[in-house]
Amino acid sequence: MRRRHRARHLQRQLEGGRGREAALEEVKGGLSLEASRYLSLLQTDTLWKQHMQALNYVKDFAGLKVYAQEDPLEVYRTEGLALYENMQKAFEQNTAFSYFSYEPRADQK
């Protein structure tokens, strides 16, 4: 039952995506691809900066784990990996949301 619900949900998203892509292409040819590239780059830049700041905090935190008899390098690796996986999920979610929220503006001349 749950699989069917998920499959229907994904199908609706794909259909909505095709409609969104067609709407952007009507405004300007190639706008859909251009917008998706721009939004992906924007999200990558923003999330990477946040990721690097978080890794600095993990570095400080891992140093304190010595007092708890834990290997700081292992703490840094595991926490860093978890942060990276979260960043990847956020990238997918934010990029999709931004793409569907994108409204092109008319040229002001």
N, C-alpha and C positions, 0 to 999 in steps of 0.2 A: 504494500500500500504506500509506504513512504517513498519507495523508488519511483512509483508512478507520479506521485505529487511533485517530486524533484524534477522528473523528466518533463512534466507539463510546465513547470516554472522556468526551466532552462529554454524550452521551446518558445515560450512567450517573450523571454528576454532576447532570444535570437531574432524573432520576428520584429520586436521593437527596435533592435539594432539596425536591421535592414531598412526600416522606415526612416530612422534617424540618418542613416548614411545617404539615402535617396534625397532627403530634405536638404542636406548640406550640399550634395552634388547639384541640386537645382539652383542654389545660390551662386555657386562658382564651381566649375569643373576642377576636380582634384582637391576640393576643400576638405573633404572627409579625411583623406590621407594626411593632408597638411595639418589639420587640427589634431588628429590622433598623435602624430609625431611630436608636435609642439607640446601637447598636454603630457605626453609620456616623458619628454625631456624635462619639463617643469617639475613633474612629480619626482623624477629621479634625482634632480638637483636638491630639491627641498628635503626629501627623505634621507638622502645620503648625508647631508649636513647634520640632520638630527641624529642619524646613526653614529656619526663620528663623535658628536658631543656625548652621546650615551656611552660610547666605548671609553671615553675619558673618565666618566664616572665609574664604570666597571673596573677600570685600571686601579683607581683609588680604592674601591671596595675590595678588589682582589688582594691588594696589599695588606688589608686588615685581616684577611682570612688566615694569615700566617699565625695569628694569635689563637685561632681555633684549630690549629694543627691540620690545615687543609693546604693543598698545593695551589699557590696563587695562579700558576700558569693554567692548571686544569679549570679553575674557577673562571678565569678570563676566557678560555676556549668555550666552555659550555654556555656561559652567559652571552658571549659574543655571538655564538651560533643562534641562540634563541632570539636575540635582538635582530639578527639578519633575517631569520625566517619571518619574524613579525614585520620587518620592513618590506619584505617581498609581498606579503599579504596586503599590507597597507597600499603598496604600489598598485596592485591589481584593483583593489577596491576604489582607491582615489582616482585612478585613471579612468575607470569605467564611469564613475559618478561624474567626473568632470566632462567626459565626452558627451554624456546624455544631458548635462546641464548647459553645455556650450550653446550660446546664441550668437551667431555672427552679426556684427553691426554693419549697417550700410555705410559705404564710403562717403565721407564728408569732404566734398570738394568745394 
